[in-house]
């Protein structure tokens, strides 16, 4: 068994522990009796099961990218929140009032589960070639999958904790003393480069596409997309010489060596741009679109609205992909997330990598249950949206919504502030009357009673925002019950979903529709987290829209030209800030979203474009697990996370509709940002096991 231990001993030092042989190998799930590594990898079935165990660890609760509130909290930044019986828990999260175990012990769990996954696939990679029952082509594919999984596990560690120790691929000598095999954290650049190299190894072995039975396994595009994401983070201010002084000084090894680069390197942006171009040049991915819908009498599937005029590029006069003349932006965006496409659909060329249904216990389905209204949808009615996020969505013509940024302009040093909100009279507060319904087709047949602040917004708004008075379709309702379809839901005080003597109400009076299919309805009043009547969802772990945004963001930061080889060294890219190239990244997002293009002055100014790019990510990638990490890598978190959360005045009744829609600060959602909140803490247990491991800035060491 020495061969196994030599691979894994360092993993134990890093916090996995070591009890008995069976526990250490975590092989009870496969074997009723002990087997040697040679026995395992000379049998095709056991070999396949060993690799499958790597996917098992990726499917753990702690490994998810998008999640309900029950386990992970990274989905809740300055854009969305949860509020029910766990409101104090949410306040603790937002105030950083958690200890070195993290919320619910998840800090330790993320660390341990990720290294277990790394351990699992490392054993596989070191032994798969002894199995001659599997063809060489199959072995290469399986190696590619293992390299991808190892890269993804390290990525989850890196985004959560910052730099971590990299376990040597060849293993260590377990016969050495415990302290001799302790290992310090690698630098951020070393971690990012290692993940990028693993992704290249994966890409070289993985196929371009998968059949429907293997759709949740990674492809070449998945590996290259992960590489682009990691290189983008490495180029970003926090990790590229622009970290705040206290972070730079505090992120060090036990010996005092810096873990974050103190020197800015513009070439890192070029590397990220080239990595995104590697994916784009595969020529197999595209944003999902649907055609125009006409003559529909179904409220859940409304007719396509006339395209918005676009004075810059005439998007309204051009067919897809050069314009939105012949697509339905609302349905196109909505369908990507709500289960309409399904994970095995040949039409779904936008989702590059997904876990499918392997999402732990509280994945996308439970997230939707927490979004559904309490009475009508029989959900938990507790995942809500901040007014900052609600206001971030554009008007249909591409302008800002009324009242956005009022009270802050000129005080933060931004020409276009980072979308803070404060109470001000410019937010529209008047209500749509019955006789005015025809004037607001975007609000649907149930427009009466809706605040005009929510009228005339871009299509992604209606696919994502459950505003006060919006319609929930609930088409899987039971006809022989009190359930009804296409019901208008209000959040006024005293209403079934508003503030009352209950825990199930939205603290901002703004809910979330993203991921919700028109059919979805639950029954949590009888069965906890009931998903039986939900359309099945898949997580958008990596999708093409993100790759396009990476390309545009990275190009924008360049001041000179760089020659960067492609991932396989078959060509060399000339990478520079080229507006036409930037448009290849940003315009498809705007076109599919049905929003007119930016003015030429935005493209010509890197500072203005950067602000727009950040806002585009905030909108397009909302509720996909990006925002929390984005505002940290940009070094925007101290300003964005500490700003007050605003929403509707939920203590007002329907007779006080104007006051309800006048923005107010939400008192029971305090916010703060301190030094320790840049990264999650490393558990004291891990620090005790590895004497070389150093704690993250702002957190304590064990006594």
C-alpha positions as CSV (number, residue, x, y, z in Angstrom):
1,X,0.0,0.0,0.0
2,X,3.0,2.3,0.2
3,X,2.3,3.5,-3.3
4,X,-1.0,5.0,-2.1
5,X,0.5,6.7,0.9
6,X,3.4,8.2,-1.0
7,X,0.8,10.1,-3.1
8,X,-1.4,11.2,-0.3
9,X,0.6,11.9,2.8
10,X,1.0,15.6,2.2
11,X,-2.8,15.8,1.7
12,X,-3.1,14.5,5.2
13,X,-0.7,17.1,6.5
14,X,-2.8,19.7,4.8
15,X,-5.8,18.8,6.9
16,X,-7.3,15.5,5.8
17,X,-6.1,13.6,8.8
18,X,-5.2,9.9,8.8
19,X,-6.9,7.2,10.9
20,X,-6.9,3.7,9.4
21,X,-6.0,2.6,5.9
22,X,-9.7,2.2,4.9
23,X,-10.7,5.6,6.2
24,X,-7.6,7.3,4.7
25,X,-8.2,5.9,1.3
26,X,-11.9,6.7,1.6
27,X,-12.5,3.4,-0.3
28,X,-15.2,1.8,1.8
29,X,-17.7,3.1,-0.8
30,X,-16.0,0.7,-3.4
31,X,-14.7,-2.3,-1.5
32,X,-15.9,-4.7,1.1
33,X,-12.3,-5.7,1.8
34,X,-9.0,-4.0,1.5
35,X,-7.5,-4.0,-2.0
36,X,-4.1,-2.9,-3.2
37,X,-3.7,0.0,-5.6
38,X,-2.7,-2.5,-8.3
39,X,-6.0,-4.4,-7.7
40,X,-8.0,-1.2,-8.2
41,X,-6.3,0.0,-11.3
42,X,-6.1,-3.3,-13.1
43,X,-9.9,-3.5,-13.1
44,X,-11.9,-1.3,-15.5
45,X,-15.0,-1.1,-13.3
46,X,-13.0,-0.1,-10.2
47,X,-11.0,2.4,-12.2
48,X,-14.1,4.1,-13.5
49,X,-15.6,4.2,-10.0
50,X,-12.4,5.8,-8.6
51,X,-12.7,8.6,-11.2
52,X,-16.4,8.9,-10.5
53,X,-15.5,9.5,-6.8
54,X,-13.8,12.7,-8.0
55,X,-17.1,13.9,-9.4
56,X,-18.7,13.0,-6.1
57,X,-16.5,15.5,-4.3
58,X,-17.3,18.1,-6.9
59,X,-20.9,17.5,-6.1
60,X,-20.6,18.2,-2.4
61,X,-22.5,21.1,-0.9
62,X,-19.3,23.0,-0.2
63,X,-18.1,22.8,-3.9
64,X,-21.1,24.5,-5.5
65,X,-21.0,27.8,-7.4
66,X,-24.7,28.6,-7.2
67,X,-26.6,27.8,-4.0
68,X,-29.5,28.3,-1.7
69,X,-28.9,29.8,1.7
70,X,-28.8,26.6,3.6
71,X,-25.1,25.8,3.1
72,X,-23.1,28.4,1.2
73,X,-23.2,32.2,1.4
74,X,-21.1,33.4,-1.5
75,X,-24.2,33.9,-3.5
76,X,-25.2,36.8,-1.2
77,X,-23.1,39.9,-1.7
78,X,-24.5,43.4,-2.3
79,X,-27.0,42.1,-4.8
80,X,-29.1,39.5,-3.1
81,X,-30.0,38.4,0.4
82,X,-32.1,36.0,2.4
83,X,-34.5,36.7,5.1
84,X,-36.6,34.3,7.2
85,X,-35.9,32.5,10.5
86,X,-32.2,32.9,9.8
87,X,-32.1,36.7,9.6
88,X,-29.6,36.8,12.5
89,X,-27.4,34.4,10.6
90,X,-27.6,36.6,7.5
91,X,-26.6,39.6,9.6
92,X,-23.7,37.7,11.0
93,X,-22.6,36.8,7.5
94,X,-22.8,40.4,6.3
95,X,-21.0,41.8,9.4
96,X,-18.2,39.2,9.3
97,X,-19.3,37.9,12.7
98,X,-18.2,34.3,12.2
99,X,-15.1,32.5,13.5
100,X,-12.3,30.5,12.0
101,X,-14.6,27.6,11.2
102,X,-16.7,29.9,8.9
103,X,-20.5,29.8,8.7
104,X,-21.8,26.4,9.7
105,X,-18.3,25.1,9.7
106,X,-18.1,25.6,5.9
107,X,-14.6,27.1,6.0
108,X,-13.2,23.8,7.1
109,X,-15.5,21.8,5.0
110,X,-14.5,23.6,1.8
111,X,-10.8,23.0,2.5
112,X,-11.2,19.4,3.5
113,X,-13.6,18.4,0.6
114,X,-11.4,20.1,-2.0
115,X,-8.3,18.4,-0.9
116,X,-10.2,15.0,-0.7
117,X,-11.1,15.6,-4.4
118,X,-7.5,16.5,-5.2
119,X,-6.3,13.4,-3.5
120,X,-8.8,11.2,-5.3
121,X,-7.9,12.4,-8.8
122,X,-4.2,12.5,-8.1
123,X,-4.2,8.8,-7.2
124,X,-6.1,8.2,-10.5
125,X,-3.6,10.1,-12.6
126,X,-0.6,8.3,-11.0
127,X,-2.0,4.9,-11.6
128,X,-4.4,4.9,-14.6
129,X,-1.8,3.8,-17.1
130,X,-1.5,0.4,-15.5
131,X,-5.0,-0.5,-16.6
132,X,-4.8,-2.1,-20.0
133,X,-8.4,-3.1,-20.0
134,X,-9.2,0.4,-21.0
135,X,-8.2,1.7,-24.4
136,X,-5.6,4.3,-24.8
137,X,-8.1,6.8,-26.1
138,X,-10.4,6.2,-23.2
139,X,-7.5,6.6,-20.7
140,X,-6.5,9.9,-22.3
141,X,-10.1,11.2,-21.9
142,X,-10.2,10.0,-18.3
143,X,-6.9,11.7,-17.6
144,X,-8.3,14.9,-19.1
145,X,-11.3,14.7,-16.8
146,X,-9.0,14.1,-13.8
147,X,-6.8,17.1,-14.7
148,X,-9.9,19.2,-15.0
149,X,-11.3,18.1,-11.7
150,X,-8.0,18.8,-10.0
151,X,-7.9,22.2,-11.5
152,X,-11.4,22.9,-10.4
153,X,-10.8,21.8,-6.8
154,X,-7.8,24.1,-6.6
155,X,-9.8,26.9,-8.2
156,X,-12.5,26.6,-5.5
157,X,-9.8,26.8,-2.8
158,X,-8.1,29.7,-4.5
159,X,-11.2,31.8,-4.9
160,X,-12.2,31.1,-1.2
161,X,-8.9,31.3,0.7
162,X,-6.5,32.9,-1.7
163,X,-3.1,31.1,-2.0
164,X,-3.1,27.5,-0.8
165,X,-0.5,24.7,-0.7
166,X,-0.1,22.8,-3.9
167,X,0.3,19.1,-3.3
168,X,3.2,17.7,-5.4
169,X,1.8,15.6,-8.3
170,X,4.4,12.9,-7.6
171,X,3.6,12.6,-3.9
172,X,5.9,12.7,-0.9
173,X,7.7,10.2,1.2
174,X,5.3,9.1,3.9
175,X,8.2,7.6,6.0
176,X,9.4,11.1,6.9
177,X,8.5,12.8,10.1
178,X,5.2,14.6,10.2
179,X,6.9,18.1,10.4
180,X,9.2,17.3,7.5
181,X,6.4,17.0,5.0
182,X,4.5,20.2,6.2
183,X,4.2,22.6,3.3
184,X,3.7,26.4,3.2
185,X,1.2,28.1,1.0
186,X,2.2,28.7,-2.6
187,X,1.9,32.3,-3.9
188,X,-1.2,33.4,-5.7
189,X,0.6,33.4,-9.0
190,X,2.0,29.9,-8.5
191,X,-1.5,28.6,-7.7
192,X,-3.0,30.4,-10.7
193,X,-0.3,29.2,-13.1
194,X,-0.6,25.6,-11.8
195,X,-4.4,25.6,-12.4
196,X,-3.9,27.1,-15.8
197,X,-1.3,24.4,-16.6
198,X,-3.7,21.7,-15.4
199,X,-6.4,23.1,-17.6
200,X,-4.1,22.9,-20.6
201,X,-3.3,19.3,-19.8
202,X,-7.0,18.6,-19.6
203,X,-7.8,20.4,-22.8
204,X,-5.2,18.4,-24.7
205,X,-7.0,15.2,-23.8
206,X,-10.6,16.1,-23.7
207,X,-13.0,16.0,-26.6
208,X,-14.6,19.1,-28.1
209,X,-18.1,17.8,-27.4
210,X,-19.9,15.1,-25.4
211,X,-22.9,12.9,-26.2
212,X,-26.0,13.3,-24.1
213,X,-25.1,10.5,-21.7
214,X,-21.8,12.3,-20.8
215,X,-22.9,15.9,-21.0
216,X,-21.9,16.7,-17.4
217,X,-18.3,15.6,-18.0
218,X,-15.9,18.4,-19.0
219,X,-14.9,19.1,-22.6
220,X,-12.0,21.0,-24.0
221,X,-13.9,24.2,-23.9
222,X,-14.7,23.7,-20.2
223,X,-11.0,23.3,-19.4
224,X,-10.0,26.4,-21.5
225,X,-12.8,28.4,-20.0
226,X,-11.8,27.6,-16.5
227,X,-8.2,28.7,-17.5
228,X,-9.6,32.0,-18.8
229,X,-11.4,32.6,-15.5
230,X,-8.4,31.9,-13.4
231,X,-6.1,34.1,-15.5
232,X,-8.6,36.9,-15.3
233,X,-8.5,36.8,-11.5
234,X,-4.7,36.7,-11.6
235,X,-4.7,39.9,-13.6
236,X,-7.2,41.7,-11.4
237,X,-6.1,44.4,-9.0
238,X,-6.3,42.4,-5.7
239,X,-3.9,39.8,-7.1
240,X,-1.9,42.0,-9.5
241,X,0.1,44.5,-7.4
242,X,-2.8,46.7,-6.4
243,X,-4.1,45.0,-3.2
244,X,-4.7,47.4,-0.2
245,X,-1.6,47.8,1.9
246,X,-3.0,45.9,4.9
247,X,-3.9,42.9,2.7
248,X,-0.5,42.9,1.0
249,X,1.2,43.0,4.3
250,X,-1.0,40.4,6.0
251,X,-1.0,37.8,3.2
252,X,2.4,36.2,4.0
253,X,3.9,32.8,4.7
254,X,5.1,31.7,8.2
255,X,8.5,32.9,7.1
256,X,7.2,36.3,6.1
257,X,7.3,35.8,2.3
258,X,4.5,37.7,0.4
259,X,1.7,35.5,-1.1
260,X,0.3,38.3,-3.3
261,X,2.3,40.1,-6.0
262,X,3.3,43.6,-5.1
263,X,4.1,44.5,-8.7
264,X,1.6,45.3,-11.4
265,X,2.0,43.3,-14.6
266,X,-0.2,44.4,-17.5
267,X,0.7,41.3,-19.5
268,X,-1.5,39.2,-17.2
269,X,-4.5,40.9,-18.8
270,X,-3.2,39.9,-22.2
271,X,-2.9,36.3,-21.0
272,X,-6.5,36.3,-19.8
273,X,-7.7,37.8,-23.1
274,X,-5.8,35.2,-25.1
275,X,-7.2,32.5,-22.9
276,X,-10.8,33.7,-23.6
277,X,-10.0,33.9,-27.3
278,X,-8.9,30.3,-27.2
279,X,-12.5,29.4,-26.2
280,X,-14.1,31.7,-28.7
281,X,-12.0,30.4,-31.5
282,X,-13.2,26.8,-30.9
283,X,-16.3,28.0,-32.8
284,X,-18.7,25.7,-31.0
285,X,-20.3,28.0,-28.4
286,X,-22.9,30.7,-28.8
287,X,-25.4,32.5,-26.7
288,X,-28.8,30.8,-26.7
289,X,-31.6,32.6,-28.4
290,X,-35.2,32.0,-29.3
291,X,-37.2,33.3,-32.2
292,X,-39.9,36.0,-32.0
293,X,-43.2,34.9,-30.4
294,X,-46.5,36.3,-31.9
295,X,-50.2,35.7,-31.4
296,X,-49.7,34.2,-27.9
297,X,-52.6,34.3,-25.5
298,X,-50.5,32.7,-22.7
299,X,-49.5,35.1,-19.9
300,X,-46.5,32.9,-19.1
301,X,-45.2,33.1,-22.7
302,X,-46.0,36.6,-23.8
303,X,-45.5,38.0,-27.3
304,X,-42.1,39.4,-28.2
305,X,-42.0,43.2,-27.6
306,X,-40.9,45.4,-30.6
307,X,-37.1,45.8,-30.6
308,X,-35.7,48.9,-29.1
309,X,-34.1,51.4,-31.5
310,X,-30.3,51.4,-31.4
311,X,-28.8,54.6,-32.8
312,X,-25.2,53.3,-32.6
313,X,-25.3,50.0,-34.4
314,X,-28.9,49.5,-35.6
315,X,-29.3,46.3,-33.6
316,X,-33.0,46.6,-34.1
317,X,-32.6,46.4,-37.9
318,X,-30.3,43.4,-38.0
319,X,-31.0,39.7,-37.4
320,X,-29.1,37.6,-34.8
321,X,-26.1,37.5,-34.2
322,X,-25.6,41.1,-35.4
323,X,-28.8,42.4,-33.9
324,X,-32.0,41.5,-32.0
325,X,-34.5,42.1,-34.9
326,X,-35.5,38.4,-35.0
327,X,-35.1,37.1,-31.4
328,X,-37.0,37.3,-28.2
329,X,-34.4,38.6,-25.7
330,X,-36.7,37.9,-22.6
331,X,-37.3,34.3,-23.4
332,X,-33.8,33.8,-24.7
333,X,-32.2,34.8,-21.4
334,X,-34.9,33.2,-19.2
335,X,-34.6,29.8,-20.9
336,X,-30.9,29.4,-20.2
337,X,-31.5,29.1,-16.4
338,X,-35.1,27.9,-15.8
339,X,-34.7,24.3,-17.1
340,X,-36.4,24.9,-20.5
341,X,-33.3,23.7,-22.3
342,X,-32.3,20.8,-20.1
343,X,-28.8,19.6,-19.6
344,X,-28.8,17.3,-22.6
345,X,-30.4,19.6,-25.2
346,X,-28.4,19.9,-28.4
347,X,-29.6,23.4,-28.6
348,X,-27.9,24.4,-25.4
349,X,-24.5,25.7,-26.7
350,X,-24.1,28.3,-24.1
351,X,-23.6,26.1,-21.0
352,X,-19.9,25.1,-21.2
353,X,-19.8,23.2,-18.0
354,X,-22.4,22.1,-15.5
355,X,-22.7,19.7,-12.6
356,X,-26.1,18.7,-13.9
357,X,-28.1,17.2,-11.1
358,X,-24.9,16.6,-9.0
359,X,-25.4,19.8,-7.0
360,X,-25.3,18.6,-3.4
361,X,-28.4,18.8,-1.3
362,X,-29.2,22.5,-1.7
363,X,-28.6,23.4,-5.4
364,X,-30.7,25.3,-7.9
365,X,-34.0,23.5,-7.1
366,X,-33.9,24.5,-3.4
367,X,-32.8,28.0,-4.4
368,X,-36.0,28.3,-6.5
369,X,-38.1,27.0,-3.6
370,X,-36.7,29.8,-1.5
371,X,-37.6,32.3,-4.2
372,X,-41.2,31.2,-4.7
373,X,-43.9,33.3,-2.9
374,X,-45.2,31.8,0.3
375,X,-48.9,31.6,-0.2
376,X,-49.4,31.3,-3.9
377,X,-46.2,29.4,-4.8
378,X,-46.0,27.7,-1.4
379,X,-42.3,28.4,-1.2
380,X,-40.2,30.2,1.4
381,X,-40.4,33.7,0.0
382,X,-37.0,34.6,1.5
383,X,-34.4,35.0,-1.3
384,X,-34.6,38.7,-2.2
385,X,-32.9,41.3,-4.3
386,X,-31.4,44.6,-3.1
387,X,-32.5,47.9,-4.6
388,X,-28.9,48.4,-5.8
389,X,-29.3,45.3,-8.0
390,X,-32.8,46.2,-9.1
391,X,-31.7,49.6,-10.2
392,X,-28.6,48.2,-12.0
393,X,-30.9,46.9,-14.8
394,X,-31.2,49.3,-17.7
395,X,-34.3,50.9,-19.1
396,X,-35.3,49.3,-22.4
397,X,-33.6,52.1,-24.4
398,X,-30.3,51.6,-22.5
399,X,-30.6,54.5,-20.2
400,X,-30.5,54.4,-16.4
401,X,-33.7,53.9,-14.4
402,X,-35.2,57.0,-12.7
403,X,-33.5,57.9,-9.5
404,X,-30.5,55.6,-9.9
405,X,-27.4,56.9,-8.1
406,X,-29.1,60.0,-6.7
407,X,-27.6,61.1,-3.5
408,X,-24.2,59.8,-4.3
409,X,-23.1,61.3,-7.6
410,X,-19.9,63.3,-7.2
411,X,-19.1,62.0,-3.7
412,X,-17.3,58.8,-4.7
413,X,-15.0,60.0,-7.4
414,X,-16.7,58.1,-10.2
415,X,-18.3,59.7,-13.2
416,X,-20.8,56.9,-13.1
417,X,-20.9,55.7,-9.4
418,X,-21.0,52.0,-8.5
419,X,-24.7,51.9,-8.3
420,X,-25.3,52.9,-4.7
421,X,-28.9,53.9,-3.9
422,X,-30.5,56.3,-1.4
423,X,-33.9,57.5,-0.8
424,X,-34.8,60.2,-3.2
425,X,-37.9,61.5,-4.9
426,X,-36.7,60.7,-8.4
427,X,-37.6,57.1,-8.1
428,X,-41.0,56.8,-9.7
429,X,-43.7,55.9,-7.2
430,X,-47.0,56.3,-9.1
431,X,-49.0,53.2,-9.9
432,X,-50.3,51.8,-13.2
433,X,-54.1,52.2,-13.3
434,X,-56.4,49.7,-15.0
435,X,-57.1,52.0,-17.9
436,X,-53.4,52.4,-18.5
437,X,-52.6,48.6,-18.9
438,X,-52.3,48.8,-22.7
439,X,-49.6,51.4,-22.3
440,X,-47.3,48.9,-20.5
441,X,-47.2,45.7,-22.5
442,X,-43.9,44.7,-20.8
443,X,-45.8,44.3,-17.5
444,X,-48.3,41.9,-19.0
445,X,-52.1,41.6,-18.5
446,X,-51.7,42.0,-14.7
447,X,-50.0,45.4,-15.0
448,X,-52.6,47.2,-12.8
449,X,-51.2,48.2,-9.4
450,X,-47.6,47.9,-10.5
451,X,-45.3,50.8,-9.8
452,X,-44.2,52.6,-12.9
453,X,-40.6,52.4,-11.6
454,X,-40.7,48.8,-12.9
455,X,-42.1,49.7,-16.4
456,X,-40.0,50.1,-19.5
457,X,-37.1,48.1,-18.3
458,X,-34.7,45.9,-20.3
459,X,-35.8,42.2,-20.9
460,X,-33.3,40.7,-18.4
461,X,-35.0,42.7,-15.7
462,X,-38.3,40.8,-16.3
463,X,-36.5,37.5,-16.4
464,X,-34.8,38.1,-13.1
465,X,-36.8,40.5,-10.9
466,X,-39.9,39.6,-8.9
467,X,-41.0,43.2,-8.4
468,X,-44.0,44.2,-6.3
469,X,-47.1,43.2,-8.3
470,X,-45.3,40.9,-10.7
471,X,-47.1,37.8,-12.0
472,X,-46.0,34.3,-10.9
473,X,-47.2,31.7,-13.4
474,X,-47.2,28.5,-11.2
475,X,-48.5,26.4,-14.1
476,X,-48.0,23.1,-12.2
477,X,-50.8,24.1,-9.9
478,X,-53.3,21.5,-8.7
479,X,-56.8,22.3,-10.0
480,X,-58.6,20.6,-7.1
481,X,-56.9,22.8,-4.5
482,X,-56.6,26.4,-3.5
483,X,-53.7,26.9,-6.0
484,X,-54.2,29.2,-9.0
485,X,-52.0,30.0,-12.0
486,X,-50.8,33.4,-13.2
487,X,-51.4,35.2,-9.9
488,X,-50.2,38.7,-9.1
489,X,-48.1,38.9,-6.0
490,X,-47.7,41.9,-3.8
491,X,-45.4,42.5,-0.9
492,X,-47.3,45.2,0.9
493,X,-47.5,45.0,4.7
494,X,-50.3,42.7,5.8
495,X,-50.5,40.8,2.5
496,X,-49.7,37.0,2.5
497,X,-46.2,37.6,1.2
498,X,-45.5,40.9,2.9
499,X,-44.5,41.9,6.4
500,X,-46.8,40.4,9.0
501,X,-46.5,38.1,12.0
502,X,-44.5,35.6,10.1
503,X,-40.9,35.0,9.1
504,X,-41.6,34.6,5.4
505,X,-41.4,38.0,3.9
506,X,-38.9,39.9,1.7
507,X,-37.0,42.6,3.6
508,X,-36.6,44.8,0.5
509,X,-40.0,44.1,-1.0
510,X,-38.2,42.8,-4.2
511,X,-38.0,39.2,-5.1
512,X,-36.1,37.0,-7.6
513,X,-37.4,35.3,-10.7
514,X,-34.1,34.0,-12.2
515,X,-34.1,30.2,-12.4
516,X,-37.9,30.1,-12.0
517,X,-39.8,28.3,-14.8
518,X,-43.4,29.2,-15.5
519,X,-44.4,25.7,-14.4
520,X,-42.6,25.9,-11.0
521,X,-44.6,25.6,-7.8
522,X,-43.8,24.0,-4.4
523,X,-45.5,22.9,-1.2
524,X,-43.1,23.6,1.6
525,X,-46.0,24.0,4.0
526,X,-46.3,20.2,3.9
527,X,-42.9,19.0,2.7
528,X,-39.7,20.8,3.5
529,X,-37.9,22.1,0.3
530,X,-40.5,20.4,-1.9
531,X,-39.1,20.2,-5.5
532,X,-41.5,17.6,-6.8
533,X,-43.3,20.2,-9.1
534,X,-40.2,22.1,-10.2
535,X,-38.7,21.8,-13.7
536,X,-35.3,20.3,-13.3
537,X,-32.4,22.8,-13.4
538,X,-28.7,22.6,-14.1
539,X,-26.2,24.9,-12.6
540,X,-24.5,27.3,-15.0
541,X,-21.0,26.7,-13.6
542,X,-19.4,28.0,-16.7
543,X,-21.3,29.6,-19.6
544,X,-20.2,31.3,-22.8
545,X,-21.5,34.7,-21.7
546,X,-18.8,34.8,-19.0
547,X,-16.1,34.0,-21.5
548,X,-17.2,36.9,-23.7
549,X,-17.2,39.2,-20.7
550,X,-13.7,38.0,-19.7
551,X,-12.4,38.9,-23.2
552,X,-13.9,42.4,-23.2
553,X,-12.7,43.2,-19.6
554,X,-9.1,42.0,-20.2
555,X,-8.7,43.8,-23.5
556,X,-9.9,47.1,-21.9
557,X,-7.0,47.1,-19.4
558,X,-4.2,47.0,-22.0
559,X,-2.1,50.0,-23.0
560,X,0.3,48.1,-25.4
561,X,0.3,45.1,-27.7
562,X,1.4,41.6,-26.6
563,X,2.1,38.5,-28.6
564,X,0.5,35.6,-26.8
565,X,0.6,31.9,-28.0
566,X,-2.6,30.0,-28.1
567,X,-3.1,27.2,-25.5
568,X,-1.7,24.6,-27.9
569,X,1.0,26.8,-29.4
570,X,-0.4,26.4,-32.9
571,X,-0.8,30.1,-33.4
572,X,0.2,33.4,-31.8
573,X,-2.4,36.1,-31.0
574,X,-1.7,39.8,-31.2
575,X,-3.5,41.1,-28.1
576,X,-4.2,44.8,-27.6
577,X,-6.9,47.2,-26.6
578,X,-8.9,47.1,-29.9
579,X,-12.5,48.4,-29.7
580,X,-13.6,46.1,-32.5
581,X,-12.3,43.1,-30.5
582,X,-13.9,44.4,-27.3
583,X,-17.2,44.6,-29.1
584,X,-16.9,40.9,-29.9
585,X,-17.1,40.3,-26.2
586,X,-19.7,42.9,-25.0
587,X,-22.0,43.3,-28.0
588,X,-23.4,39.7,-28.0
589,X,-24.3,40.1,-24.4
590,X,-26.1,43.4,-25.1
591,X,-27.8,42.1,-28.3
592,X,-29.1,38.9,-26.6
593,X,-30.3,41.0,-23.7
594,X,-32.2,43.3,-26.2
595,X,-30.3,46.4,-25.0
596,X,-28.9,49.1,-27.4
597,X,-25.2,49.3,-27.7
598,X,-23.0,51.7,-25.7
599,X,-22.1,55.0,-27.2
600,X,-18.7,55.3,-29.0
601,X,-17.5,57.5,-26.2
602,X,-17.8,54.6,-23.8
603,X,-15.7,52.3,-25.9
604,X,-13.1,54.9,-26.4
605,X,-12.5,55.6,-22.7
606,X,-11.1,52.7,-20.6
607,X,-12.4,54.1,-17.3
608,X,-15.9,54.5,-18.6
609,X,-15.9,51.1,-20.3
610,X,-14.6,49.5,-17.1
611,X,-17.6,50.8,-15.1
612,X,-20.0,49.6,-17.8
613,X,-18.3,46.2,-17.9
614,X,-18.6,45.8,-14.2
615,X,-22.3,46.7,-14.4
616,X,-22.8,44.2,-17.3
617,X,-21.3,41.4,-15.2
618,X,-23.6,42.4,-12.3
619,X,-26.7,42.1,-14.5
620,X,-25.8,39.3,-16.9
621,X,-24.2,37.0,-14.2
622,X,-26.6,37.9,-11.4
623,X,-27.2,35.0,-8.9
624,X,-24.6,32.8,-10.5
625,X,-22.0,33.1,-7.7
626,X,-19.8,35.7,-9.3
627,X,-20.6,39.0,-7.6
628,X,-19.1,38.2,-4.2
629,X,-15.7,37.3,-5.8
630,X,-15.8,40.0,-8.5
631,X,-16.1,43.0,-6.1
632,X,-13.1,41.6,-4.1
633,X,-10.8,41.0,-7.1
634,X,-11.7,44.5,-8.3
635,X,-10.9,45.9,-4.8
636,X,-14.4,47.4,-4.8
637,X,-15.6,45.4,-1.9
638,X,-14.9,48.0,0.9
639,X,-17.1,50.5,-0.9
640,X,-19.8,48.2,-2.3
641,X,-20.2,45.8,0.6
642,X,-20.3,48.5,3.3
643,X,-22.9,50.7,1.6
644,X,-26.3,50.5,3.2
645,X,-28.9,48.1,1.7
646,X,-31.9,49.9,0.3
647,X,-35.3,48.6,-0.7
648,X,-39.0,49.4,-0.6
649,X,-40.7,50.5,2.7
650,X,-42.2,47.1,3.5
651,X,-44.0,48.4,6.6
652,X,-46.4,50.3,4.3
653,X,-49.8,48.9,3.3
654,X,-51.3,48.9,-0.2
655,X,-53.1,52.1,0.7
656,X,-49.7,53.7,1.1
657,X,-48.3,52.5,-2.2
658,X,-46.3,55.7,-2.9
659,X,-44.5,55.4,0.4
660,X,-43.9,51.7,-0.1
661,X,-42.0,52.4,-3.3
662,X,-40.0,55.3,-1.9
663,X,-36.6,53.8,-1.2
664,X,-35.5,53.4,2.4
665,X,-32.5,51.9,4.2
666,X,-33.2,48.4,5.4
667,X,-32.5,48.6,9.2
668,X,-32.2,44.8,9.9
669,X,-29.7,44.3,7.1
670,X,-26.6,46.0,8.5
671,X,-23.4,46.0,6.3
672,X,-19.7,46.3,7.0
673,X,-16.5,45.4,5.3
674,X,-13.3,44.7,7.4
675,X,-9.9,43.5,6.5
676,X,-10.7,39.9,7.4
677,X,-13.5,39.8,4.9
678,X,-11.2,39.7,1.8
679,X,-10.7,36.0,2.3
680,X,-12.3,33.2,4.3
681,X,-10.5,32.0,7.4
682,X,-8.5,28.8,7.4
683,X,-9.7,26.5,10.1
684,X,-7.6,26.2,13.3
685,X,-7.6,22.4,12.8
686,X,-5.8,22.8,9.5
687,X,-3.3,25.3,11.0
688,X,-2.5,22.8,13.8
689,X,-2.0,20.0,11.4
690,X,0.4,21.9,9.2
691,X,3.0,24.0,11.0
692,X,4.0,25.7,7.8
693,X,0.4,26.9,7.0
694,X,-0.2,30.6,7.6
695,X,-3.6,32.2,8.4
696,X,-5.4,34.7,6.2
697,X,-5.2,38.4,7.0
698,X,-7.4,39.5,9.8
699,X,-8.0,36.1,11.3
700,X,-6.5,34.4,14.3
701,X,-4.1,31.5,14.8
702,X,-4.9,28.7,17.2
703,X,-3.6,29.2,20.8
